[in-house]
């Protein structure tokens, strides 16, 4: 399974991914080999500072391909990237893995400090397959984490180990 945490910058992707990663390592009910991919770290490693649509697509394609590789070695891959374009999300899904999308959103009027990085041409994932939306303005970290755990439990039952 690939859990794709996506949403605008500062929506809580990294925070929730790290919390879920810690939960799965300690309370996931069975031994799980898990990998975590963070979009900001990928940009640092591969030095992609291009925030145009083309630069973002390059970064997202790279992340998707890394996720496919990591999934071949592990049970679960957890990703935290903006994934603003439907085309990029479709590419990830086309790689043949079970992808669950956790779309994080929050009230833009709630200043979290990186709103200047918002993607203006962000394409909503609503209506796409296996998409769950969590509003991090309305849910604190532990409430949002519990929602993620519930989504994970719903999908893990349907995946052969």
Residue pairs with C-beta under 8 A, 6 or more apart in sequence:
1 71
1 75
1 76
1 77
1 97
1 98
1 99
1 100
1 152
1 155
1 156
1 159
2 67
2 71
2 76
2 77
2 78
2 79
2 92
2 97
2 98
2 99
2 100
3 20
3 76
3 77
3 78
3 79
3 100
3 102
3 148
3 152
4 79
4 81
4 83
4 89
4 92
4 99
4 100
4 101
4 102
5 13
5 16
5 17
5 78
5 79
5 80
5 81
5 102
5 104
6 13
6 79
6 81
6 82
6 83
6 84
6 89
6 101
6 102
6 103
6 104
6 125
7 13
7 82
7 103
7 104
7 105
7 106
8 82
8 84
8 105
8 106
8 108
8 118
8 119
8 122
9 82
9 114
9 115
9 117
9 118
10 106
10 112
10 113
10 114
10 115
10 117
11 104
11 105
11 106
11 136
12 104
12 106
12 134
12 136
12 141
12 144
13 39
13 80
13 81
13 82
13 104
14 38
14 40
14 80
15 141
16 80
16 102
16 104
16 134
16 136
16 141
16 144
16 145
16 148
17 36
17 38
17 78
17 79
17 80
18 36
19 141
19 145
19 148
20 78
20 145
20 148
20 149
20 152
21 34
21 36
21 78
23 145
23 149
24 32
24 34
24 76
24 152
25 32
25 34
30 161
32 75
32 76
33 73
33 74
33 75
33 76
34 74
34 75
34 76
34 77
34 78
35 70
35 73
35 74
35 76
35 77
35 78
36 77
36 78
36 79
36 80
37 63
37 66
37 67
37 70
37 77
37 78
37 79
37 80
37 81
38 79
38 80
38 81
39 59
39 63
39 79
39 80
39 81
39 82
42 48
42 59
42 62
42 63
42 66
42 81
43 49
43 59
46 59
46 62
48 55
48 58
48 59
48 62
49 55
50 56
50 58
51 117
53 85
53 121
56 82
56 84
56 85
56 88
56 119
57 85
57 87
57 88
59 81
60 81
60 83
60 85
60 88
60 91
60 92
61 88
61 91
63 79
63 81
63 92
64 88
64 91
64 92
64 95
65 95
67 77
67 79
67 92
67 95
67 97
68 95
68 96
68 97
70 77
71 77
71 97
75 161
77 97
82 119
82 122
83 89
83 92
83 101
83 125
84 119
84 121
84 122
84 123
85 121
85 123
86 123
86 125
86 128
89 101
89 125
89 128
92 99
93 99
93 129
98 130
98 155
98 158
98 159
99 129
99 130
100 130
100 132
100 151
100 152
100 155
101 125
101 128
101 130
101 131
101 132
102 132
102 134
102 148
102 151
103 124
103 125
103 126
103 131
103 132
103 133
103 134
104 133
104 134
104 135
104 136
104 144
105 133
105 134
105 135
105 136
105 137
106 112
106 135
106 136
106 137
107 135
107 137
108 115
108 118
110 137
125 131
126 133
130 155
132 147
132 151
134 144
134 147
134 148
136 144
139 147
